[in-house]
Amino acid sequence: MKIKEYFKKNQYTSILLVLMAIVLVFFTATKGNTLWSVGTWKGIFMQFPEYGVMTIGVMFCFIAGCIDMSFVMLGNFACILGVKFMAAMVTEDMSNGQVALVILGAFVIIILVGAVGGVINGVLVSKLGIPPVMATIAMQMVWLGLSTGLTQGYTVSGVPNLYIEVGHKMIFGFIPFPMLVFLICFAVAAFILKYTTYGEKLYMLGTNRKAAKFSAINTDRMIIGTFVLCDVFCCIGSMLMLSTLGSAKADYGESYVMRIILILVLAGVLPDGGMGKIINVLLSVIVIQIIASGVNMFSNLNPYHASLIWGGLLILVLIFSTRMNGESTFSKLLKPKKAKN
């Protein structure tokens, strides 16, 4: 009876655990030696943190009943500015300490650009009443256009070796540096959602914006702040991607948008707002990365087959979510959530 009650109260957690078991059993049966090798799991823990951190950022928007489609392009634009700054400031005769200061300056630039992008998104949605999906798709095109104009579509290099080396370091001999960053971001997000008044207000905002407004919550400020928080987290993820690739480009990480939406919907963090557990997001990220790594184990498959699997999985999850919640998961995305006086 207790098990039955657990599954009823934690439907998405249960689904994720069952899905993870199925995925592990399948790849163990077909590519067991490769799957359970140290190199495979080291690769898994090196690869998912960059989009895992972005997922945590977008999660805040989903809980608020919004969606951000611009975060990848905004992160690329911010990183392009950061790389250009580092390339202009770093010289061959600099010590590691001096290079580290330049890198720190680039971090500040990237985070500030992310915060400004979040403010713009928040103002478009809260003050002008533009539906979040429309506002952020428009800003996605703006950031892509700015990045392409700034680089002429070329890759921007000039990332210091120190930055790349730190990005590939193993902390305590076994934790990849990107994984450590992801764990820190996960812990910060979990604390915000569970132990702060902002977290309580965020769930209330996503559940019923009108009720939140009548509860003396400044909904406009909450929406703007949530977009800022989302895009700052996403820019941190972009910085991890920068350390992996060693360069910046206007269209890096394009596939991450739909992958992250899949991860969040699979985790039960639906864009209708007011729902979702961060532990489910962690489980969902790991499941998706195991599938991606598993597909690469088959010589006759390529990463595009993983996209096919994710697309099919997203459709199935949306069907399930629709049945479980009694309405379309994306029913509110095309409507501005403006409280009536």
C-alpha positions in Angstrom: 0.0 0.0 0.0 2.8 2.4 0.9 4.5 1.7 -2.5 1.2 2.4 -4.2 0.8 5.7 -2.4 4.4 6.7 -3.3 3.9 6.1 -7.0 0.6 8.0 -6.9 2.2 11.0 -5.2 5.4 10.9 -7.2 4.2 10.0 -10.7 7.0 11.7 -12.6 9.7 10.4 -10.3 8.4 6.9 -10.8 8.2 7.2 -14.6 11.8 8.5 -14.6 13.1 5.7 -12.5 11.3 3.1 -14.6 12.6 4.7 -17.8 16.1 4.8 -16.5 15.9 1.1 -15.6 14.7 0.3 -19.1 17.4 2.4 -20.8 20.1 0.8 -18.6 18.8 -2.7 -19.2 18.7 -2.2 -22.9 22.2 -0.8 -23.3 23.6 -3.3 -20.8 22.1 -6.1 -23.0 23.4 -4.6 -26.2 26.6 -2.8 -25.3 27.2 -3.8 -21.7 31.0 -3.7 -21.8 31.1 -0.2 -23.4 28.3 1.2 -21.2 29.9 0.2 -17.9 33.4 1.3 -18.8 35.0 4.1 -16.7 35.5 6.1 -19.9 31.8 6.1 -20.8 30.7 7.4 -17.5 33.5 9.9 -17.4 32.2 11.2 -20.7 28.6 11.3 -19.5 29.6 13.4 -16.4 31.7 15.7 -18.7 29.0 16.2 -21.3 25.7 16.9 -19.5 26.7 19.6 -17.1 26.7 22.4 -19.7 23.1 21.8 -20.8 22.2 20.6 -17.3 22.9 24.0 -15.9 20.9 25.6 -18.7 18.0 23.2 -17.8 18.1 24.4 -14.2 17.8 28.0 -15.4 14.9 27.3 -17.8 13.2 25.4 -15.0 12.6 28.6 -13.1 10.7 30.1 -16.1 8.6 26.9 -16.5 7.6 27.0 -12.8 6.6 30.7 -13.2 4.4 29.7 -16.1 6.7 31.2 -18.8 9.2 29.8 -21.3 12.5 31.1 -22.6 13.5 30.2 -26.2 16.3 32.7 -26.4 18.7 31.4 -23.8 21.1 29.5 -26.1 21.5 32.4 -28.5 21.9 34.9 -25.7 24.6 32.7 -24.1 26.4 32.5 -27.4 26.3 36.3 -27.8 27.6 36.8 -24.3 30.4 34.2 -24.8 31.4 35.9 -28.1 31.8 39.2 -26.2 33.7 37.4 -23.5 36.1 35.6 -25.9 36.8 38.8 -27.8 37.6 40.5 -24.5 40.0 37.7 -23.5 41.6 37.6 -26.9 42.2 41.4 -26.7 43.5 41.4 -23.2 45.7 38.3 -22.9 49.3 38.4 -24.0 52.0 35.7 -24.2 54.1 37.3 -21.4 51.2 37.2 -18.8 51.4 35.0 -15.7 48.6 32.5 -14.9 47.4 34.9 -12.2 47.1 37.8 -14.7 45.3 35.5 -17.2 43.0 34.4 -14.4 42.0 38.0 -13.7 41.2 38.6 -17.4 39.1 35.4 -17.4 37.3 36.7 -14.3 36.6 39.9 -16.2 35.2 38.0 -19.1 32.9 36.0 -16.7 31.6 39.3 -15.3 30.8 40.5 -18.9 29.1 37.3 -19.8 26.9 37.3 -16.6 26.0 40.9 -17.1 24.9 40.3 -20.7 22.9 37.4 -19.5 21.2 39.6 -16.8 20.4 42.3 -19.3 18.9 39.7 -21.7 16.8 38.4 -18.8 15.5 41.9 -18.0 14.6 42.5 -21.7 12.7 39.2 -21.8 10.9 39.9 -18.5 9.9 43.4 -19.5 8.5 42.2 -22.8 6.4 39.6 -21.0 5.3 41.4 -17.8 5.1 45.0 -18.9 4.1 44.7 -22.5 2.0 41.6 -22.2 3.6 39.7 -25.0 3.3 35.9 -24.7 6.5 34.4 -23.4 7.1 32.0 -26.3 6.7 34.8 -28.9 8.8 37.4 -27.0 11.7 35.0 -26.5 11.6 33.6 -30.0 11.9 37.2 -31.2 14.8 37.8 -28.9 16.4 34.6 -30.0 16.5 36.0 -33.5 17.9 39.3 -32.2 20.7 37.6 -30.3 21.5 35.4 -33.3 21.5 38.4 -35.6 23.8 40.4 -33.3 26.2 37.4 -33.0 26.3 36.7 -36.7 26.8 40.4 -37.5 29.6 40.6 -34.9 31.4 37.5 -36.2 30.2 37.3 -39.8 29.2 33.8 -39.0 32.7 32.6 -38.2 34.0 30.9 -35.1 35.6 33.2 -32.6 38.8 31.8 -31.1 41.3 33.2 -28.5 40.2 31.4 -25.4 43.2 31.2 -23.1 44.7 27.7 -22.5 44.2 28.2 -18.8 40.5 28.4 -19.2 40.3 25.2 -21.3 42.6 23.4 -18.9 40.5 24.2 -15.9 37.4 23.2 -17.7 38.9 19.7 -18.3 40.4 19.3 -14.8 39.3 16.5 -12.4 38.5 17.8 -8.9 39.7 15.4 -6.1 40.9 13.1 -9.0 37.5 11.9 -10.1 34.9 14.7 -10.3 35.1 16.6 -13.6 35.2 20.4 -13.1 32.0 20.9 -15.2 30.2 18.4 -13.0 31.3 20.3 -9.9 29.8 23.5 -11.3 26.6 21.6 -12.1 26.3 20.3 -8.6 26.8 23.8 -7.1 24.2 25.2 -9.4 21.8 22.4 -8.5 22.3 22.9 -4.8 21.8 26.7 -5.2 18.6 26.2 -7.2 17.3 23.5 -4.8 17.9 25.9 -1.8 16.1 28.8 -3.6 13.1 26.7 -4.4 12.7 25.0 -1.1 14.0 27.5 1.6 13.3 31.0 0.3 10.2 33.1 0.0 11.1 33.7 -3.6 10.7 29.9 -4.2 7.2 29.9 -2.6 6.1 33.0 -4.5 7.4 31.4 -7.8 5.2 28.3 -7.4 2.2 30.6 -6.4 2.9 32.8 -9.5 2.9 29.8 -11.8 -0.2 28.3 -10.3 -2.4 31.4 -10.5 -0.9 34.7 -11.4 -4.1 36.6 -10.6 -4.2 35.1 -7.1 -0.5 35.9 -6.6 -1.1 39.5 -7.5 -4.0 39.8 -5.0 -1.7 38.2 -2.4 0.5 41.3 -2.5 3.1 39.7 -4.8 4.7 42.0 -7.3 4.1 39.7 -10.2 5.9 41.9 -12.8 9.0 42.1 -10.6 8.9 38.3 -10.0 8.7 37.6 -13.8 11.6 39.9 -14.6 13.7 38.5 -11.8 12.9 35.0 -12.9 14.0 35.6 -16.5 17.2 37.2 -15.1 17.9 34.2 -12.9 17.1 31.9 -15.8 19.5 33.6 -18.3 22.3 34.0 -15.7 22.2 30.2 -15.1 22.1 29.6 -18.9 25.1 31.8 -19.4 27.0 29.8 -16.8 26.1 26.7 -18.9 27.4 28.5 -22.0 30.7 29.2 -20.3 31.0 25.5 -19.6 30.3 24.8 -23.3 33.0 27.4 -24.1 35.6 25.5 -22.0 34.7 22.3 -23.8 34.8 23.7 -27.4 37.5 26.2 -26.9 35.7 28.8 -29.1 32.4 30.7 -29.5 30.0 30.8 -32.4 26.6 32.3 -33.1 24.9 28.9 -33.5 26.6 26.7 -31.0 24.2 24.5 -28.9 21.2 25.1 -31.2 19.9 21.6 -30.4 19.9 22.3 -26.7 16.6 24.2 -26.8 14.4 21.3 -27.7 16.5 18.9 -25.6 16.0 21.0 -22.5 12.2 21.3 -23.1 12.1 17.5 -23.4 14.1 17.1 -20.1 11.8 19.5 -18.2 8.5 18.0 -19.6 9.9 14.5 -18.8 10.6 15.7 -15.3 7.1 17.0 -14.8 8.2 20.7 -14.9 5.5 21.8 -17.2 5.3 25.3 -18.8 1.7 25.7 -17.6 3.5 26.6 -14.3 3.3 26.0 -10.6 4.7 22.4 -10.7 7.9 20.4 -10.8 10.6 19.0 -8.5 14.3 19.7 -9.1 15.3 16.1 -8.2 13.2 15.0 -11.2 15.2 17.4 -13.4 18.4 15.7 -12.3 17.0 12.2 -13.1 15.7 13.4 -16.4 19.1 15.0 -17.4 20.9 11.7 -16.6 18.4 9.6 -18.6 18.7 11.8 -21.7 22.5 11.8 -21.5 22.6 8.0 -21.1 20.4 7.7 -24.3 22.7 10.1 -26.2 25.8 8.3 -25.1 24.2 4.9 -25.8 23.3 5.9 -29.3 27.0 6.8 -30.0 28.0 3.2 -29.0 26.4 1.9 -32.2 28.5 2.4 -35.3 25.5 2.4 -37.6 23.8 5.2 -35.7 24.7 8.9 -35.4 23.6 11.8 -33.1 20.7 12.5 -35.4 19.1 9.2 -34.4 19.3 10.4 -30.8 17.2 13.5 -31.8 14.7 11.1 -33.4 14.4 9.2 -30.1 14.1 12.4 -28.1 11.4 13.7 -30.4 9.4 10.5 -30.2 9.9 10.5 -26.4 8.7 14.1 -26.1 5.5 13.3 -28.0 4.8 10.3 -25.7 5.4 12.4 -22.6 3.2 15.2 -23.9 0.4 12.7 -24.5 0.8 11.3 -21.1 1.0 14.8 -19.5 -2.1 15.9 -21.3 -4.1 12.8 -20.1 -2.8 13.2 -16.6 -3.5 16.9 -16.3 -6.7 16.9 -18.3 -5.5 19.6 -20.7 -2.8 20.4 -23.1 0.6 21.0 -21.5 1.2 24.0 -23.7 -2.3 25.4 -23.6 -1.3 28.6 -21.9 1.9 29.4 -23.8 0.3 31.4 -26.5 -1.7 33.5 -24.0 -0.2 36.3 -22.0 -0.7 35.7 -18.3 -1.9 39.2 -17.4 -3.9 39.6 -14.2 -7.1 41.4 -14.5 -7.9 44.2 -12.1 
